[in-house]
Amino acid sequence: MAIADEIGYDATGKKIETNELDFIKQELSRFISQLEGE
């Protein structure tokens, strides 16, 4: 399970520099590929 604290926007909707979703996407894709045996 992954929890993203920073998603590219703050609570007011202002864009911020940090976006952890890109890293989570890469790691999740890698994990799924391992499960599928690729």
N, C-alpha and C positions, 0 to 999 in steps of 0.2 A: 504494500500500500504506500502511496506517496501523498504527501501533503504539501501543497505549494503555499508558502506564506506571501510571496511576492509574485503577482501575476501581470505586471506591466502597468497597473493602474492603482492609484491610492483610493481611499474610501470615498473621496469626492469625485472620482472619475478622471482625475488629472493623470496624464501619462507619466510614468516613472521609468528610470533606466533598467531596473532589475525585473527580469521575467524568468521565473523558474520553470514555467511550463515547457519551454523548449528542451531543457535538460531532461525533464520527466518523460517527454515524448520519446527522446532518443533511448533512454534506459528501458522504457516499456516496450518499445519495438525490439530492442535487443533481447529482452526477457522472453517475449512471445516467440521470436525466432528460435531461441534455444528450446522452448517447449515443443515447437513443431519439428525440431531436429534439422533445421537448416544450417 
